[in-house]
Amino acid sequence: MKNVVLVFALLIVAFAKAQSVQEVEDFHRIMIDTDAQVEVIYSPKSQVMMNLPENQLTNLNVDVKNGALIIKQLNDKKFEDLRIRIYTNRVSALAVKGDTEVSLSRFKFQNDLVVQTSDNSSVDLGELKVENLNVMRTKNSSVVCKDAKNRKETVDGVVITS
């Protein structure tokens, strides 16, 4: 029985993906250009966590420039089941490209928010209340917001709500 448990534990370790944690400068804008499942979580500390093996970390660039967190895939090879958790205390703009699902958690209120989506991406703002929401998307992408007081939405360059 002990051998079975040991073999099972070794299999789990062998197939588990490494969890990479990266401390980053404060940011309020996010740009994602990779295929992934992304959760943006309210937190006083800015941090990015990814389930990516160490040998693949060089294929994904994570950087903060001028208040913008940029996560960009550096090659055409798809990551299998890439999951990213982004911790921040504020999001004023979110741009998502690729076969990516983004959800926001624990955010309560945002005065102004700009969301841009393309290439089959989807964004769910969860319970976030937004005073002024500006959405720019392609027809094959989506943005869900349950509570926006003022919403302006453009699809493929055509204004559909304002």
mmCIF file of the C-alpha atoms, coordinates in Angstrom:
data_MODEL
# 
_entry.id   MODEL 
# 
loop_
_atom_site.group_PDB 
_atom_site.id 
_atom_site.type_symbol 
_atom_site.label_atom_id 
_atom_site.label_alt_id 
_atom_site.label_comp_id 
_atom_site.label_asym_id 
_atom_site.label_entity_id 
_atom_site.label_seq_id 
_atom_site.pdbx_PDB_ins_code 
_atom_site.Cartn_x 
_atom_site.Cartn_y 
_atom_site.Cartn_z 
_atom_site.occupancy 
_atom_site.B_iso_or_equiv 
_atom_site.pdbx_formal_charge 
_atom_site.auth_seq_id 
_atom_site.auth_comp_id 
_atom_site.auth_asym_id 
_atom_site.auth_atom_id 
_atom_site.pdbx_PDB_model_num 
ATOM 1   C CA . MET A 1 1   ? 0.000   0.000  0.000   1.00 0.00 ? 1   MET A CA 1 
ATOM 2   C CA . LYS A 1 2   ? 2.846   2.396  0.849   1.00 0.00 ? 2   LYS A CA 1 
ATOM 3   C CA . ASN A 1 3   ? 4.379   1.750  -2.565  1.00 0.00 ? 3   ASN A CA 1 
ATOM 4   C CA . VAL A 1 4   ? 1.111   2.622  -4.315  1.00 0.00 ? 4   VAL A CA 1 
ATOM 5   C CA . VAL A 1 5   ? 0.865   5.911  -2.402  1.00 0.00 ? 5   VAL A CA 1 
ATOM 6   C CA . LEU A 1 6   ? 4.511   6.708  -3.160  1.00 0.00 ? 6   LEU A CA 1 
ATOM 7   C CA . VAL A 1 7   ? 4.093   5.996  -6.885  1.00 0.00 ? 7   VAL A CA 1 
ATOM 8   C CA . PHE A 1 8   ? 0.914   8.110  -6.978  1.00 0.00 ? 8   PHE A CA 1 
ATOM 9   C CA . ALA A 1 9   ? 2.679   11.002 -5.238  1.00 0.00 ? 9   ALA A CA 1 
ATOM 10  C CA . LEU A 1 10  ? 5.600   10.813 -7.668  1.00 0.00 ? 10  LEU A CA 1 
ATOM 11  C CA . LEU A 1 11  ? 3.216   10.866 -10.638 1.00 0.00 ? 11  LEU A CA 1 
ATOM 12  C CA . ILE A 1 12  ? 1.506   13.969 -9.300  1.00 0.00 ? 12  ILE A CA 1 
ATOM 13  C CA . VAL A 1 13  ? 4.840   15.724 -8.840  1.00 0.00 ? 13  VAL A CA 1 
ATOM 14  C CA . ALA A 1 14  ? 6.023   14.677 -12.304 1.00 0.00 ? 14  ALA A CA 1 
ATOM 15  C CA . PHE A 1 15  ? 2.944   16.016 -14.055 1.00 0.00 ? 15  PHE A CA 1 
ATOM 16  C CA . ALA A 1 16  ? 2.420   19.124 -11.969 1.00 0.00 ? 16  ALA A CA 1 
ATOM 17  C CA . LYS A 1 17  ? 3.395   22.406 -13.518 1.00 0.00 ? 17  LYS A CA 1 
ATOM 18  C CA . ALA A 1 18  ? 5.686   24.763 -11.712 1.00 0.00 ? 18  ALA A CA 1 
ATOM 19  C CA . GLN A 1 19  ? 4.135   27.830 -10.126 1.00 0.00 ? 19  GLN A CA 1 
ATOM 20  C CA . SER A 1 20  ? 6.091   30.938 -11.029 1.00 0.00 ? 20  SER A CA 1 
ATOM 21  C CA . VAL A 1 21  ? 5.607   34.029 -8.847  1.00 0.00 ? 21  VAL A CA 1 
ATOM 22  C CA . GLN A 1 22  ? 6.858   37.389 -10.027 1.00 0.00 ? 22  GLN A CA 1 
ATOM 23  C CA . GLU A 1 23  ? 6.802   40.578 -7.963  1.00 0.00 ? 23  GLU A CA 1 
ATOM 24  C CA . VAL A 1 24  ? 6.199   43.557 -10.248 1.00 0.00 ? 24  VAL A CA 1 
ATOM 25  C CA . GLU A 1 25  ? 6.005   47.337 -9.980  1.00 0.00 ? 25  GLU A CA 1 
ATOM 26  C CA . ASP A 1 26  ? 2.592   48.893 -9.385  1.00 0.00 ? 26  ASP A CA 1 
ATOM 27  C CA . PHE A 1 27  ? 0.441   49.164 -12.512 1.00 0.00 ? 27  PHE A CA 1 
ATOM 28  C CA . HIS A 1 28  ? -3.111  50.124 -13.428 1.00 0.00 ? 28  HIS A CA 1 
ATOM 29  C CA . ARG A 1 29  ? -3.266  49.049 -17.079 1.00 0.00 ? 29  ARG A CA 1 
ATOM 30  C CA . ILE A 1 30  ? -2.979  45.444 -18.302 1.00 0.00 ? 30  ILE A CA 1 
ATOM 31  C CA . MET A 1 31  ? -2.133  44.116 -21.777 1.00 0.00 ? 31  MET A CA 1 
ATOM 32  C CA . ILE A 1 32  ? -2.315  40.360 -22.402 1.00 0.00 ? 32  ILE A CA 1 
ATOM 33  C CA . ASP A 1 33  ? -1.141  38.861 -25.705 1.00 0.00 ? 33  ASP A CA 1 
ATOM 34  C CA . THR A 1 34  ? -1.108  35.099 -25.200 1.00 0.00 ? 34  THR A CA 1 
ATOM 35  C CA . ASP A 1 35  ? -3.612  32.238 -25.009 1.00 0.00 ? 35  ASP A CA 1 
ATOM 36  C CA . ALA A 1 36  ? -4.447  31.708 -21.337 1.00 0.00 ? 36  ALA A CA 1 
ATOM 37  C CA . GLN A 1 37  ? -7.003  31.685 -18.569 1.00 0.00 ? 37  GLN A CA 1 
ATOM 38  C CA . VAL A 1 38  ? -6.400  34.840 -16.552 1.00 0.00 ? 38  VAL A CA 1 
ATOM 39  C CA . GLU A 1 39  ? -7.830  35.957 -13.232 1.00 0.00 ? 39  GLU A CA 1 
ATOM 40  C CA . VAL A 1 40  ? -7.257  39.555 -12.139 1.00 0.00 ? 40  VAL A CA 1 
ATOM 41  C CA . ILE A 1 41  ? -7.681  39.747 -8.364  1.00 0.00 ? 41  ILE A CA 1 
ATOM 42  C CA . TYR A 1 42  ? -7.928  42.843 -6.172  1.00 0.00 ? 42  TYR A CA 1 
ATOM 43  C CA . SER A 1 43  ? -4.932  42.993 -3.832  1.00 0.00 ? 43  SER A CA 1 
ATOM 44  C CA . PRO A 1 44  ? -2.835  45.754 -2.274  1.00 0.00 ? 44  PRO A CA 1 
ATOM 45  C CA . LYS A 1 45  ? 0.290   43.963 -3.565  1.00 0.00 ? 45  LYS A CA 1 
ATOM 46  C CA . SER A 1 46  ? 1.183   43.812 -7.285  1.00 0.00 ? 46  SER A CA 1 
ATOM 47  C CA . GLN A 1 47  ? 2.130   40.297 -8.302  1.00 0.00 ? 47  GLN A CA 1 
ATOM 48  C CA . VAL A 1 48  ? 1.849   37.853 -11.213 1.00 0.00 ? 48  VAL A CA 1 
ATOM 49  C CA . MET A 1 49  ? 1.566   34.075 -10.771 1.00 0.00 ? 49  MET A CA 1 
ATOM 50  C CA . MET A 1 50  ? 1.749   31.567 -13.632 1.00 0.00 ? 50  MET A CA 1 
ATOM 51  C CA . ASN A 1 51  ? 1.594   27.787 -13.850 1.00 0.00 ? 51  ASN A CA 1 
ATOM 52  C CA . LEU A 1 52  ? 4.385   27.432 -16.335 1.00 0.00 ? 52  LEU A CA 1 
ATOM 53  C CA . PRO A 1 53  ? 7.373   25.066 -16.251 1.00 0.00 ? 53  PRO A CA 1 
ATOM 54  C CA . GLU A 1 54  ? 10.664  26.889 -15.697 1.00 0.00 ? 54  GLU A CA 1 
ATOM 55  C CA . ASN A 1 55  ? 12.020  25.837 -19.089 1.00 0.00 ? 55  ASN A CA 1 
ATOM 56  C CA . GLN A 1 56  ? 9.131   27.724 -20.762 1.00 0.00 ? 56  GLN A CA 1 
ATOM 57  C CA . LEU A 1 57  ? 9.379   30.941 -18.733 1.00 0.00 ? 57  LEU A CA 1 
ATOM 58  C CA . THR A 1 58  ? 11.689  32.424 -21.369 1.00 0.00 ? 58  THR A CA 1 
ATOM 59  C CA . ASN A 1 59  ? 8.850   32.128 -23.920 1.00 0.00 ? 59  ASN A CA 1 
ATOM 60  C CA . LEU A 1 60  ? 6.630   34.558 -22.003 1.00 0.00 ? 60  LEU A CA 1 
ATOM 61  C CA . ASN A 1 61  ? 7.577   38.163 -21.302 1.00 0.00 ? 61  ASN A CA 1 
ATOM 62  C CA . VAL A 1 62  ? 6.149   39.821 -18.165 1.00 0.00 ? 62  VAL A CA 1 
ATOM 63  C CA . ASP A 1 63  ? 7.076   43.473 -17.752 1.00 0.00 ? 63  ASP A CA 1 
ATOM 64  C CA . VAL A 1 64  ? 5.730   46.759 -16.380 1.00 0.00 ? 64  VAL A CA 1 
ATOM 65  C CA . LYS A 1 65  ? 6.257   49.886 -18.490 1.00 0.00 ? 65  LYS A CA 1 
ATOM 66  C CA . ASN A 1 66  ? 4.751   53.297 -17.727 1.00 0.00 ? 66  ASN A CA 1 
ATOM 67  C CA . GLY A 1 67  ? 2.109   51.856 -15.393 1.00 0.00 ? 67  GLY A CA 1 
ATOM 68  C CA . ALA A 1 68  ? 1.148   49.026 -17.773 1.00 0.00 ? 68  ALA A CA 1 
ATOM 69  C CA . LEU A 1 69  ? 1.623   45.325 -17.064 1.00 0.00 ? 69  LEU A CA 1 
ATOM 70  C CA . ILE A 1 70  ? 2.477   43.625 -20.358 1.00 0.00 ? 70  ILE A CA 1 
ATOM 71  C CA . ILE A 1 71  ? 2.241   39.839 -20.694 1.00 0.00 ? 71  ILE A CA 1 
ATOM 72  C CA . LYS A 1 72  ? 3.310   38.739 -24.165 1.00 0.00 ? 72  LYS A CA 1 
ATOM 73  C CA . GLN A 1 73  ? 4.094   35.386 -25.701 1.00 0.00 ? 73  GLN A CA 1 
ATOM 74  C CA . LEU A 1 74  ? 7.440   35.494 -27.508 1.00 0.00 ? 74  LEU A CA 1 
ATOM 75  C CA . ASN A 1 75  ? 6.891   32.636 -29.966 1.00 0.00 ? 75  ASN A CA 1 
ATOM 76  C CA . ASP A 1 76  ? 4.072   30.856 -31.818 1.00 0.00 ? 76  ASP A CA 1 
ATOM 77  C CA . LYS A 1 77  ? 4.155   27.702 -29.686 1.00 0.00 ? 77  LYS A CA 1 
ATOM 78  C CA . LYS A 1 78  ? 0.954   27.330 -27.654 1.00 0.00 ? 78  LYS A CA 1 
ATOM 79  C CA . PHE A 1 79  ? 1.194   26.873 -23.915 1.00 0.00 ? 79  PHE A CA 1 
ATOM 80  C CA . GLU A 1 80  ? -0.949  24.022 -22.673 1.00 0.00 ? 80  GLU A CA 1 
ATOM 81  C CA . ASP A 1 81  ? -3.466  25.105 -20.003 1.00 0.00 ? 81  ASP A CA 1 
ATOM 82  C CA . LEU A 1 82  ? -1.641  28.321 -19.133 1.00 0.00 ? 82  LEU A CA 1 
ATOM 83  C CA . ARG A 1 83  ? -3.228  29.966 -16.104 1.00 0.00 ? 83  ARG A CA 1 
ATOM 84  C CA . ILE A 1 84  ? -2.210  33.413 -14.929 1.00 0.00 ? 84  ILE A CA 1 
ATOM 85  C CA . ARG A 1 85  ? -3.232  35.213 -11.749 1.00 0.00 ? 85  ARG A CA 1 
ATOM 86  C CA . ILE A 1 86  ? -2.657  38.949 -11.651 1.00 0.00 ? 86  ILE A CA 1 
ATOM 87  C CA . TYR A 1 87  ? -2.874  40.760 -8.321  1.00 0.00 ? 87  TYR A CA 1 
ATOM 88  C CA . THR A 1 88  ? -3.364  44.540 -8.332  1.00 0.00 ? 88  THR A CA 1 
ATOM 89  C CA . ASN A 1 89  ? -5.335  47.239 -6.550  1.00 0.00 ? 89  ASN A CA 1 
ATOM 90  C CA . ARG A 1 90  ? -6.566  49.091 -9.645  1.00 0.00 ? 90  ARG A CA 1 
ATOM 91  C CA . VAL A 1 91  ? -7.403  48.480 -13.299 1.00 0.00 ? 91  VAL A CA 1 
ATOM 92  C CA . SER A 1 92  ? -8.125  51.459 -15.553 1.00 0.00 ? 92  SER A CA 1 
ATOM 93  C CA . ALA A 1 93  ? -7.509  49.723 -18.913 1.00 0.00 ? 93  ALA A CA 1 
ATOM 94  C CA . LEU A 1 94  ? -7.442  46.123 -20.086 1.00 0.00 ? 94  LEU A CA 1 
ATOM 95  C CA . ALA A 1 95  ? -6.370  44.947 -23.564 1.00 0.00 ? 95  ALA A CA 1 
ATOM 96  C CA . VAL A 1 96  ? -6.682  41.251 -24.386 1.00 0.00 ? 96  VAL A CA 1 
ATOM 97  C CA . LYS A 1 97  ? -5.607  39.488 -27.579 1.00 0.00 ? 97  LYS A CA 1 
ATOM 98  C CA . GLY A 1 98  ? -5.659  35.782 -28.266 1.00 0.00 ? 98  GLY A CA 1 
ATOM 99  C CA . ASP A 1 99  ? -7.784  32.837 -27.206 1.00 0.00 ? 99  ASP A CA 1 
ATOM 100 C CA . THR A 1 100 ? -7.867  34.195 -23.671 1.00 0.00 ? 100 THR A CA 1 
ATOM 101 C CA . GLU A 1 101 ? -10.481 34.253 -20.921 1.00 0.00 ? 101 GLU A CA 1 
ATOM 102 C CA . VAL A 1 102 ? -10.103 37.011 -18.330 1.00 0.00 ? 102 VAL A CA 1 
ATOM 103 C CA . SER A 1 103 ? -12.154 37.386 -15.156 1.00 0.00 ? 103 SER A CA 1 
ATOM 104 C CA . LEU A 1 104 ? -11.970 40.017 -12.423 1.00 0.00 ? 104 LEU A CA 1 
ATOM 105 C CA . SER A 1 105 ? -12.454 39.135 -8.734  1.00 0.00 ? 105 SER A CA 1 
ATOM 106 C CA . ARG A 1 106 ? -12.831 41.143 -5.534  1.00 0.00 ? 106 ARG A CA 1 
ATOM 107 C CA . PHE A 1 107 ? -13.014 44.503 -7.325  1.00 0.00 ? 107 PHE A CA 1 
ATOM 108 C CA . LYS A 1 108 ? -15.903 46.686 -6.110  1.00 0.00 ? 108 LYS A CA 1 
ATOM 109 C CA . PHE A 1 109 ? -15.949 49.996 -8.025  1.00 0.00 ? 109 PHE A CA 1 
ATOM 110 C CA . GLN A 1 110 ? -14.084 51.642 -10.871 1.00 0.00 ? 110 GLN A CA 1 
ATOM 111 C CA . ASN A 1 111 ? -14.846 55.160 -12.056 1.00 0.00 ? 111 ASN A CA 1 
ATOM 112 C CA . ASP A 1 112 ? -13.476 54.785 -15.615 1.00 0.00 ? 112 ASP A CA 1 
ATOM 113 C CA . LEU A 1 113 ? -12.526 51.565 -17.394 1.00 0.00 ? 113 LEU A CA 1 
ATOM 114 C CA . VAL A 1 114 ? -11.454 50.878 -20.985 1.00 0.00 ? 114 VAL A CA 1 
ATOM 115 C CA . VAL A 1 115 ? -11.580 47.264 -22.245 1.00 0.00 ? 115 VAL A CA 1 
ATOM 116 C CA . GLN A 1 116 ? -10.259 46.185 -25.652 1.00 0.00 ? 116 GLN A CA 1 
ATOM 117 C CA . THR A 1 117 ? -10.671 42.577 -26.841 1.00 0.00 ? 117 THR A CA 1 
ATOM 118 C CA . SER A 1 118 ? -9.890  40.689 -30.060 1.00 0.00 ? 118 SER A CA 1 
ATOM 119 C CA . ASP A 1 119 ? -9.102  37.236 -31.482 1.00 0.00 ? 119 ASP A CA 1 
ATOM 120 C CA . ASN A 1 120 ? -11.681 35.142 -29.552 1.00 0.00 ? 120 ASN A CA 1 
ATOM 121 C CA . SER A 1 121 ? -10.861 36.701 -26.203 1.00 0.00 ? 121 SER A CA 1 
ATOM 122 C CA . SER A 1 122 ? -13.459 37.197 -23.498 1.00 0.00 ? 122 SER A CA 1 
ATOM 123 C CA . VAL A 1 123 ? -13.542 39.412 -20.419 1.00 0.00 ? 123 VAL A CA 1 
ATOM 124 C CA . ASP A 1 124 ? -15.932 39.014 -17.478 1.00 0.00 ? 124 ASP A CA 1 
ATOM 125 C CA . LEU A 1 125 ? -15.826 41.960 -15.076 1.00 0.00 ? 125 LEU A CA 1 
ATOM 126 C CA . GLY A 1 126 ? -17.615 39.961 -12.387 1.00 0.00 ? 126 GLY A CA 1 
ATOM 127 C CA . GLU A 1 127 ? -19.251 42.070 -9.664  1.00 0.00 ? 127 GLU A CA 1 
ATOM 128 C CA . LEU A 1 128 ? -17.301 45.217 -10.561 1.00 0.00 ? 128 LEU A CA 1 
ATOM 129 C CA . LYS A 1 129 ? -19.444 48.356 -10.716 1.00 0.00 ? 129 LYS A CA 1 
ATOM 130 C CA . VAL A 1 130 ? -18.218 50.774 -13.382 1.00 0.00 ? 130 VAL A CA 1 
ATOM 131 C CA . GLU A 1 131 ? -19.279 54.404 -13.726 1.00 0.00 ? 131 GLU A CA 1 
ATOM 132 C CA . ASN A 1 132 ? -17.964 54.867 -17.304 1.00 0.00 ? 132 ASN A CA 1 
ATOM 133 C CA . LEU A 1 133 ? -17.173 51.745 -19.344 1.00 0.00 ? 133 LEU A CA 1 
ATOM 134 C CA . ASN A 1 134 ? -15.651 52.028 -22.828 1.00 0.00 ? 134 ASN A CA 1 
ATOM 135 C CA . VAL A 1 135 ? -15.533 48.709 -24.729 1.00 0.00 ? 135 VAL A CA 1 
ATOM 136 C CA . MET A 1 136 ? -13.746 48.234 -28.061 1.00 0.00 ? 136 MET A CA 1 
ATOM 137 C CA . ARG A 1 137 ? -13.960 44.709 -29.403 1.00 0.00 ? 137 ARG A CA 1 
ATOM 138 C CA . THR A 1 138 ? -14.079 42.541 -32.490 1.00 0.00 ? 138 THR A CA 1 
ATOM 139 C CA . LYS A 1 139 ? -17.239 40.571 -33.231 1.00 0.00 ? 139 LYS A CA 1 
ATOM 140 C CA . ASN A 1 140 ? -15.553 37.306 -32.239 1.00 0.00 ? 140 ASN A CA 1 
ATOM 141 C CA . SER A 1 141 ? -14.714 38.554 -28.722 1.00 0.00 ? 141 SER A CA 1 
ATOM 142 C CA . SER A 1 142 ? -16.872 39.512 -25.747 1.00 0.00 ? 142 SER A CA 1 
ATOM 143 C CA . VAL A 1 143 ? -17.018 41.701 -22.648 1.00 0.00 ? 143 VAL A CA 1 
ATOM 144 C CA . VAL A 1 144 ? -19.501 41.023 -19.835 1.00 0.00 ? 144 VAL A CA 1 
ATOM 145 C CA . CYS A 1 145 ? -20.283 43.726 -17.279 1.00 0.00 ? 145 CYS A CA 1 
ATOM 146 C CA . LYS A 1 146 ? -23.294 43.366 -14.995 1.00 0.00 ? 146 LYS A CA 1 
ATOM 147 C CA . ASP A 1 147 ? -23.234 46.922 -13.663 1.00 0.00 ? 147 ASP A CA 1 
ATOM 148 C CA . ALA A 1 148 ? -22.045 49.808 -15.854 1.00 0.00 ? 148 ALA A CA 1 
ATOM 149 C CA . LYS A 1 149 ? -23.786 53.151 -15.452 1.00 0.00 ? 149 LYS A CA 1 
ATOM 150 C CA . ASN A 1 150 ? -22.530 54.564 -18.772 1.00 0.00 ? 150 ASN A CA 1 
ATOM 151 C CA . ARG A 1 151 ? -21.416 52.081 -21.440 1.00 0.00 ? 151 ARG A CA 1 
ATOM 152 C CA . LYS A 1 152 ? -19.983 52.889 -24.849 1.00 0.00 ? 152 LYS A CA 1 
ATOM 153 C CA . GLU A 1 153 ? -19.332 49.846 -27.014 1.00 0.00 ? 153 GLU A CA 1 
ATOM 154 C CA . THR A 1 154 ? -17.651 49.648 -30.399 1.00 0.00 ? 154 THR A CA 1 
ATOM 155 C CA . VAL A 1 155 ? -17.613 46.407 -32.419 1.00 0.00 ? 155 VAL A CA 1 
ATOM 156 C CA . ASP A 1 156 ? -15.234 46.242 -35.383 1.00 0.00 ? 156 ASP A CA 1 
ATOM 157 C CA . GLY A 1 157 ? -15.096 50.048 -35.424 1.00 0.00 ? 157 GLY A CA 1 
ATOM 158 C CA . VAL A 1 158 ? -18.878 50.564 -35.360 1.00 0.00 ? 158 VAL A CA 1 
ATOM 159 C CA . VAL A 1 159 ? -20.446 52.183 -32.277 1.00 0.00 ? 159 VAL A CA 1 
ATOM 160 C CA . ILE A 1 160 ? -23.334 49.994 -31.094 1.00 0.00 ? 160 ILE A CA 1 
ATOM 161 C CA . THR A 1 161 ? -24.099 51.647 -27.720 1.00 0.00 ? 161 THR A CA 1 
ATOM 162 C CA . SER A 1 162 ? -23.243 55.006 -26.249 1.00 0.00 ? 162 SER A CA 1 
# 
